[in-house]
Amino acid sequence: MFSQLTRPLSYCREQPIFTTRAHVFQIDPNTKKNWMPASKQAVTVSYFYDVTRNSYRIISVDGAKVIINSTITPNMTFTKTSQKFGQWADSRANTVFGLGFSSEQQLTKFAEKFQEVKEAAKIAKDKTQEKIETSSDHSQASSVNGTDDEKASHTGPANTHLKSENDKLKIALTQSAANVKKWEIELQTLRESNARLTTALQESAASVEQWKRQFSICRDENDRLRNKIDELEEQCSEINREKEKNTQLKRRIEELEAELREKETELKDLRKQSEIIPQLMSECEYVSEKLEAAERDNQNLEDKVRSLKTDIEESKYRQRHLKVELKSFLEVLDGKIDDLHDFRRGLSKLGTDN
């Protein structure tokens, strides 16, 4: 894009020192109040430094069209008119440029760079003015010395060289005077441009007030719309809550329907079971009779068992009694046997004695 403008804009001498993107506007030359868009979309806006001329320019290009070519001077001012919009007046271009940024941070950086470049332009202008004044003073001093040398030019051939130098200094003085006149004309032009700029700034200030009133109206309308949006969001929340309740009710109805189907199935099973109840009753009566008969038999068996237990106890008692009697008998028998042994030993002893 920039390569297409190399020759007309002398980019070969200039270097970009800061670049950003913004929407470019220009003040309406007829009304001096309304803004006209210079670009259909955000374009690149750059600060360029001209090394040869020691000057600074703001340049912006939309396609092949140059929409900003503004040389920054010390008396220029960049004004922030809103959080994302700023403007400055260019007396040479006889217009006011406006830039709309996507964020307040980009606007702040651009304004800070504008102030920095403005200070640099002021320093460069002061240095140029000092050089001009120094050159003018030197030329005037040389001119006076040259007049004295003319008076003494007849004293010797060496004064011929001094005369030649004096002529050169006179030419330089003439050129310096012409430059001074040129700077005076430029100063007058700047003063006139400054007056036009002041008028444009006043009109711009009035436009800013109008924009502020419109902004206030838009802000009030925005607040009203926000309140309306809050109300609609609240209504949407209520609708969502109702939808959630309806969903819960639907789930509950489905659960109740499932339970109802289960109950109906259980009822059918009970009805089927009720059909076999008489048969079950007869079987139950038969089983009851069998149970009663078994209980009677069991009672009889229990009586027999108790009788047998009694007989067993009596038998055990008789056995214990017989054991006692048998033990007593055995003890008596043992005593009789011992007596019999004693008797036999006595008989044996008597037989031996005889």
C-alpha positions as CSV (number, residue, x, y, z in Angstrom):
1,M,0.0,0.0,0.0
2,F,2.7,2.5,1.0
3,S,4.9,1.6,-2.0
4,Q,2.3,3.1,-4.3
5,L,2.9,6.5,-2.7
6,T,6.7,6.5,-2.6
7,R,7.2,9.3,-5.1
8,P,4.4,11.7,-4.2
9,L,4.8,11.4,-0.5
10,S,8.6,11.0,-0.4
11,Y,8.5,7.9,1.9
12,C,12.1,7.3,1.0
13,R,13.1,10.2,3.4
14,E,10.5,9.3,6.1
15,Q,10.4,6.7,8.7
16,P,7.3,5.5,10.6
17,I,7.6,6.0,14.3
18,F,4.1,5.0,15.5
19,T,1.2,3.2,13.9
20,T,-2.4,2.5,14.9
21,R,-5.8,1.8,13.4
22,A,-8.8,4.1,13.5
23,H,-11.9,5.4,11.6
24,V,-11.0,8.7,9.9
25,F,-13.4,11.7,9.7
26,Q,-13.1,15.2,8.3
27,I,-15.2,18.3,9.3
28,D,-17.8,19.3,6.8
29,P,-16.3,22.3,5.0
30,N,-19.8,23.9,4.5
31,T,-21.3,23.6,8.0
32,K,-18.0,23.3,10.0
33,K,-20.1,21.2,12.5
34,N,-20.9,17.8,11.1
35,W,-18.3,15.0,10.6
36,M,-17.9,13.3,7.3
37,P,-16.3,9.8,7.2
38,A,-13.2,9.7,5.1
39,S,-12.9,5.9,5.3
40,K,-15.4,3.2,5.2
41,Q,-13.7,1.1,7.8
42,A,-10.8,1.3,10.3
43,V,-7.5,2.2,8.4
44,T,-3.9,2.5,9.4
45,V,-2.8,5.9,10.8
46,S,0.9,6.5,11.2
47,Y,3.3,9.1,12.5
48,F,6.2,9.7,10.0
49,Y,9.5,11.5,10.7
50,D,11.2,13.3,7.7
51,V,15.0,13.1,8.4
52,T,15.9,15.6,5.7
53,R,13.4,18.3,6.7
54,N,13.4,17.4,10.4
55,S,9.6,17.4,10.4
56,Y,6.7,15.1,11.5
57,R,3.6,14.1,9.6
58,I,0.4,12.1,10.2
59,I,-0.4,10.0,7.2
60,S,-3.2,7.6,6.5
61,V,-4.0,5.8,3.2
62,D,-7.2,4.0,2.3
63,G,-6.4,1.8,-0.7
64,A,-4.6,4.2,-3.1
65,K,-6.2,7.3,-1.7
66,V,-4.4,9.5,0.8
67,I,-7.0,10.6,3.4
68,I,-4.6,12.2,5.9
69,N,-1.4,14.1,5.1
70,S,-1.0,16.5,8.0
71,T,2.3,18.1,9.0
72,I,2.5,18.6,12.7
73,T,3.4,22.1,13.9
74,P,4.0,23.4,17.5
75,N,0.8,25.3,17.7
76,M,-1.4,22.3,16.9
77,T,-3.5,20.7,19.6
78,F,-5.0,17.2,19.8
79,T,-8.4,17.3,21.7
80,K,-10.2,14.3,23.2
81,T,-13.9,14.9,22.7
82,S,-15.0,11.5,24.0
83,Q,-13.6,8.3,25.4
84,K,-12.8,6.9,22.0
85,F,-12.7,10.0,19.7
86,G,-10.2,12.8,19.2
87,Q,-9.5,15.6,16.7
88,W,-7.0,18.2,15.6
89,A,-7.1,21.1,13.2
90,D,-4.7,21.5,10.3
91,S,-4.5,25.1,9.1
92,R,-2.5,24.2,6.0
93,A,-5.0,21.7,4.9
94,N,-7.8,24.1,6.1
95,T,-9.7,21.2,7.7
96,V,-10.2,19.4,11.0
97,F,-9.4,15.7,11.2
98,G,-11.2,13.3,13.6
99,L,-10.2,9.8,14.6
100,G,-12.5,7.2,16.1
101,F,-10.7,4.4,18.0
102,S,-11.9,1.0,19.2
103,S,-10.7,1.6,22.8
104,E,-9.9,4.4,25.1
105,Q,-6.3,3.0,25.5
106,Q,-5.6,3.4,21.8
107,L,-6.9,7.0,21.9
108,T,-4.7,7.8,24.9
109,K,-1.5,6.4,23.2
110,F,-2.2,8.4,20.1
111,A,-2.8,11.6,22.1
112,E,0.5,11.0,24.1
113,K,2.4,10.4,20.8
114,F,0.8,13.6,19.3
115,Q,2.1,15.7,22.3
116,E,5.5,14.1,22.0
117,V,5.8,14.8,18.3
118,K,4.5,18.3,18.8
119,E,7.3,19.0,21.4
120,A,9.8,17.5,19.0
121,A,8.5,19.8,16.2
122,K,8.7,22.8,18.5
123,I,12.4,22.0,19.3
124,A,13.2,21.5,15.6
125,K,11.6,24.9,14.8
126,D,13.5,26.7,17.5
127,K,16.7,25.2,16.3
128,T,16.0,26.3,12.7
129,Q,15.1,29.8,13.9
130,E,18.4,30.0,15.8
131,K,20.3,29.0,12.7
132,I,18.6,31.7,10.6
133,E,19.2,34.4,13.2
134,T,22.8,33.3,13.6
135,S,23.3,33.4,9.8
136,S,21.7,36.8,9.5
137,D,23.9,38.3,12.2
138,H,27.0,36.8,10.7
139,S,26.0,38.2,7.2
140,Q,25.4,41.7,8.6
141,A,28.7,41.7,10.4
142,S,30.5,40.6,7.3
143,S,28.8,43.3,5.3
144,V,30.1,46.0,7.7
145,N,33.6,44.6,7.6
146,G,33.3,44.5,3.8
147,T,32.5,48.2,3.6
148,D,35.6,49.1,5.6
149,D,37.7,46.9,3.3
150,E,36.4,48.8,0.3
151,K,37.7,52.0,1.7
152,A,41.1,50.5,2.0
153,S,41.0,48.4,-1.2
154,H,43.3,50.8,-2.9
155,T,46.1,50.1,-0.4
156,G,47.2,46.9,-2.1
157,P,46.5,43.9,-4.4
158,A,45.5,41.7,-1.4
159,N,42.3,43.7,-1.0
160,T,41.0,42.2,-4.2
161,H,40.4,38.9,-2.6
162,L,38.6,40.6,0.3
163,K,36.4,42.4,-2.1
164,S,35.4,39.1,-3.8
165,E,34.6,37.6,-0.4
166,N,32.6,40.8,0.4
167,D,30.5,40.3,-2.7
168,K,29.8,36.7,-1.7
169,L,28.7,37.8,1.7
170,K,26.4,40.5,0.2
171,I,24.7,37.8,-1.9
172,A,24.3,35.6,1.2
173,L,22.9,38.6,3.1
174,T,20.4,39.2,0.2
175,Q,19.4,35.6,0.3
176,S,19.0,35.7,4.1
177,A,16.8,38.8,3.8
178,A,14.7,37.0,1.2
179,N,14.5,34.1,3.6
180,V,13.4,36.4,6.4
181,K,10.7,37.9,4.2
182,K,9.7,34.4,3.3
183,W,9.4,33.4,7.0
184,E,7.5,36.6,7.7
185,I,5.0,35.7,5.0
186,E,4.8,32.2,6.4
187,L,4.3,33.6,9.9
188,Q,1.5,35.8,8.5
189,T,0.0,32.8,6.8
190,L,0.2,30.8,10.1
191,R,-1.5,33.6,11.9
192,E,-4.3,33.7,9.5
193,S,-4.6,29.9,9.6
194,N,-4.5,30.1,13.4
195,A,-7.4,32.6,13.3
196,R,-9.3,30.2,11.0
197,L,-8.3,27.3,13.3
198,T,-9.6,29.2,16.3
199,T,-12.9,29.7,14.6
200,A,-13.1,26.0,13.6
201,L,-12.2,25.0,17.1
202,Q,-15.0,27.2,18.5
203,E,-17.4,25.7,16.0
204,S,-16.0,22.3,16.9
205,A,-16.6,23.1,20.6
206,A,-20.2,23.9,19.8
207,S,-20.4,20.7,17.9
208,V,-19.0,18.9,20.9
209,E,-21.7,20.4,23.1
210,Q,-24.2,19.2,20.6
211,W,-22.6,15.8,20.6
212,K,-22.7,15.8,24.4
213,R,-26.4,16.6,24.4
214,Q,-27.0,13.8,21.9
215,F,-24.8,11.5,24.0
216,S,-26.8,12.4,27.1
217,I,-30.0,11.6,25.2
218,C,-28.6,8.4,23.9
219,R,-27.4,7.5,27.4
220,D,-30.9,8.1,28.8
221,E,-32.4,6.0,26.1
222,N,-29.7,3.4,26.7
223,D,-30.6,3.3,30.4
224,R,-34.3,3.0,29.5
225,L,-33.6,0.2,27.1
226,R,-31.4,-1.5,29.8
227,N,-34.3,-1.3,32.3
228,K,-36.6,-2.7,29.6
229,I,-34.1,-5.5,29.0
230,D,-33.9,-6.2,32.7
231,E,-37.7,-6.4,32.9
232,L,-37.7,-8.8,29.9
233,E,-35.0,-10.9,31.4
234,E,-37.0,-11.1,34.6
235,Q,-40.0,-12.2,32.6
236,C,-37.9,-14.7,30.8
237,S,-36.7,-16.0,34.2
238,E,-40.3,-16.4,35.3
239,I,-41.1,-18.1,32.1
240,N,-38.1,-20.4,32.6
241,R,-39.2,-21.1,36.1
242,E,-42.7,-21.9,34.9
243,K,-41.3,-24.2,32.2
244,E,-39.2,-25.9,34.9
245,K,-42.3,-26.4,37.1
246,N,-44.2,-27.8,34.1
247,T,-41.3,-30.1,33.3
248,Q,-41.4,-31.3,37.0
249,L,-45.2,-31.8,36.8
250,K,-44.9,-33.8,33.6
251,R,-42.2,-36.0,35.2
252,R,-44.5,-36.4,38.3
253,I,-47.5,-37.3,36.0
254,E,-45.4,-39.8,34.2
255,E,-44.3,-41.4,37.5
256,L,-47.9,-41.5,38.7
257,E,-49.0,-43.1,35.5
258,A,-46.3,-45.7,35.9
259,E,-47.4,-46.4,39.5
260,L,-51.0,-46.6,38.2
261,R,-50.0,-49.2,35.6
262,E,-48.2,-51.1,38.3
263,K,-51.2,-51.0,40.6
264,E,-53.5,-52.2,37.8
265,T,-51.1,-55.1,37.1
266,E,-51.2,-55.9,40.9
267,L,-55.0,-55.7,40.8
268,K,-55.2,-58.1,37.9
269,D,-52.9,-60.5,39.8
270,L,-55.1,-60.2,42.8
271,R,-58.2,-60.9,40.8
272,K,-56.6,-64.0,39.3
273,Q,-55.6,-65.1,42.8
274,S,-59.2,-64.4,44.0
275,E,-60.5,-67.0,41.5
276,I,-58.5,-69.8,43.2
277,I,-59.3,-68.7,46.8
278,P,-62.2,-71.2,47.2
279,Q,-59.9,-74.0,46.1
280,L,-57.3,-72.7,48.5
281,M,-60.0,-72.5,51.3
282,S,-61.0,-76.1,50.8
283,E,-57.3,-77.1,50.7
284,C,-56.8,-75.0,53.8
285,E,-59.7,-76.8,55.6
286,Y,-58.3,-80.2,54.5
287,V,-54.9,-79.2,55.7
288,S,-56.4,-77.9,59.0
289,E,-58.2,-81.2,59.6
290,K,-54.9,-83.0,58.8
291,L,-53.2,-80.6,61.2
292,E,-55.7,-81.2,64.0
293,A,-55.4,-85.0,63.5
294,A,-51.6,-84.6,63.6
295,E,-51.9,-82.5,66.7
296,R,-54.1,-85.2,68.4
297,D,-51.6,-87.9,67.4
298,N,-48.9,-85.7,68.6
299,Q,-50.7,-85.2,71.9
300,N,-51.1,-89.0,72.2
301,L,-47.5,-89.5,71.4
302,E,-46.5,-86.9,74.0
303,D,-48.6,-88.7,76.6
304,K,-47.0,-92.0,75.7
305,V,-43.6,-90.3,75.9
306,R,-44.4,-88.9,79.3
307,S,-45.6,-92.4,80.4
308,L,-42.4,-94.0,79.0
309,K,-40.3,-91.3,80.8
310,T,-42.1,-92.2,84.0
311,D,-41.5,-95.9,83.5
312,I,-37.8,-95.1,82.7
313,E,-37.5,-93.1,85.8
314,E,-39.0,-95.9,87.8
315,S,-36.8,-98.4,86.1
316,K,-33.8,-96.3,86.9
317,Y,-34.9,-96.0,90.5
318,R,-35.3,-99.8,90.8
319,Q,-31.9,-100.2,89.1
320,R,-30.3,-97.9,91.6
321,H,-32.0,-99.7,94.5
322,L,-31.0,-103.1,93.1
323,K,-27.4,-101.8,92.8
324,V,-27.4,-100.8,96.4
325,E,-28.9,-104.1,97.5
326,L,-26.4,-105.9,95.3
327,K,-23.6,-104.0,96.8
328,S,-24.8,-104.8,100.2
329,F,-25.2,-108.5,99.3
330,L,-21.7,-108.5,97.8
331,E,-20.3,-107.0,100.9
332,V,-22.1,-109.6,103.0
333,L,-20.9,-112.3,100.6
334,D,-17.3,-111.1,100.9
335,G,-17.6,-111.3,104.6
336,K,-19.0,-114.8,104.4
337,I,-16.2,-115.8,102.1
338,D,-13.7,-114.4,104.4
339,D,-15.3,-116.3,107.3
340,L,-15.3,-119.5,105.1
341,H,-11.6,-119.0,104.4
342,D,-10.9,-118.6,108.1
343,F,-12.9,-121.6,108.8
344,R,-11.0,-123.7,106.2
345,R,-7.7,-122.5,107.6
346,G,-8.9,-123.5,111.0
347,L,-9.9,-127.0,109.7
348,S,-6.5,-127.3,108.0
349,K,-4.7,-126.4,111.2
350,L,-6.8,-128.9,113.2
351,G,-6.0,-131.6,110.6
352,T,-2.3,-130.9,110.9
353,D,-2.3,-131.1,114.6
354,N,-4.0,-134.4,114.6
